[in-house]
């Protein structure tokens, strides 16, 4: 039961803190990207995808390894 309460508390904290993350966007960067020509916008989208792919691979590998090497529960 304590583990459930801790998980709910962690979820609540993560949900509360995520609202402040939306304020981290740079208004000047967004304006400059919106005013760029289509070729530059396509380059920005490709750059974002290229930076996203290694992060997703690393995250997926970490989750897979954590799942594979998890401790069996006593429940």
N, C-alpha and C positions, 0 to 999 in steps of 0.2 A: 504494500500500500504506500509505503514511503517513497518507493521508486516511482510509482505512478504520480504522486504529488510533485516530486522533483521534476519529472518529465513535463508535466503540465506547467509548472512554474517556468521552466526553461523555454517552453514554447511561447508562453505569455511574454516573457522578456524579449525574445526574438521578434515577436510581432510588434511590440511597442517600439523597439529600437529601429525597425525597418522604416518607419515613417520619416525619421530624420535623415535617412540615407538618400531620399529623393531630393533633398535640398543640396546635394553635393554636385549637381550638374552645373556646368559653366555656361552662363547665359551668352557670353561673348563667343564661345566656341560654337554653340548651337546656332547663333545668328550668322556667323561666318560660314558654317557648313550649309545652312539653308540658302545663302546667297551665292554659293559657289556654282560653277557651271556643272552640267550633268556628268561630265567626265571626271571632275574632281569628286563629286558626290559618290560616283561608282567606286573610285579609288578608296575613299574613306570607308565605304561599306565592305570592300574587300579586305582592307587593313584590319577592320574590326573582326571579321571572320577569321583571318589568319591568326590574330592574337587570341581568339576564343578557342580555337581547336586544340592547341596544346594544353590549355587550362582544363578543358573538358576531359581530355585523355588522362591527365594527372589525377583529377578528381575522381574519375571513374575507376582508375587503378587503385587509388587509396580506399575507396568504398569497397571494391571487390576484395582487396587484401584484408580489410578489417572484417568483412563478412566471413571470409574463408578461415580466418584465424581467431574467430570469436570463441569465448569461453562458453561451454554448455551451462544452461541455467539449472538451478536445483528445483524449479517449480514442477 
